[in-house]
């Protein structure tokens, strides 16, 4: 099973975005995951990791929630 961590910048106000992504991941993959956790951060971070591997980093790409869910789904099937 897979564990997903969503780390978001508290001062930047990214909590709602993190909650939306968490909901999308749970809606599509709930039975295939061990956990989806939120981690509070700072300095503009918004990063999603599956089993410690970065599947999305705000500094590298625009957020495409469907693509994030696909990447995580691919990891659960590997």
C-alpha positions in Angstrom: 0.0 0.0 0.0 1.0 3.6 -0.5 1.3 6.6 1.8 0.9 10.1 0.4 2.1 13.3 2.1 1.0 16.7 1.0 3.2 19.5 2.4 1.9 23.0 2.1 2.9 26.5 3.0 0.8 27.8 5.9 1.8 31.5 5.6 1.0 31.4 1.9 -2.6 30.2 2.6 -2.2 26.9 0.7 -4.3 24.9 3.1 -7.5 24.9 1.0 -5.5 23.8 -2.0 -4.0 21.0 0.0 -7.4 19.9 1.3 -8.8 19.9 -2.3 -5.9 17.7 -3.5 -6.4 15.4 -0.5 -10.1 15.0 -1.3 -9.3 14.3 -5.0 -6.7 11.6 -4.0 -9.1 10.0 -1.6 -12.0 10.1 -4.0 -10.0 8.2 -6.6 -7.7 6.0 -4.6 -9.0 5.6 -1.1 -9.0 1.8 -1.1 -5.5 1.6 -2.5 -3.8 3.8 0.1 -2.6 3.5 3.6 -2.8 7.2 4.4 -3.0 10.7 2.9 -1.5 13.2 5.4 -1.1 16.9 5.4 2.1 18.5 6.6 2.4 22.1 7.5 5.4 23.9 6.0 6.6 27.4 5.0 8.7 29.2 2.4 6.2 28.7 -0.4 6.3 24.9 -0.4 3.5 22.8 -2.0 4.8 19.3 -2.6 3.1 15.9 -2.9 5.0 12.7 -2.1 4.0 9.1 -2.5 6.1 6.8 -0.4 8.7 9.5 -0.1 9.0 10.1 -3.8 8.0 13.6 -5.1 5.1 13.3 -7.6 4.4 17.1 -7.6 6.4 20.2 -6.7 5.0 23.6 -7.1 8.4 25.0 -8.0 8.6 22.7 -11.0 5.1 22.7 -12.6 1.5 24.0 -12.5 -0.8 21.9 -10.4 -2.8 19.3 -12.4 -4.8 17.3 -9.8 -5.8 14.7 -12.3 -2.1 14.1 -13.3 -1.2 13.8 -9.6 -3.8 11.2 -9.0 -2.7 9.3 -12.1 1.0 9.3 -10.9 -0.1 8.0 -7.5 -2.3 5.4 -9.1 0.6 4.2 -11.2 2.7 3.8 -8.1 0.0 1.7 -6.4 -0.1 -0.7 -9.3 3.7 -1.0 -9.6 
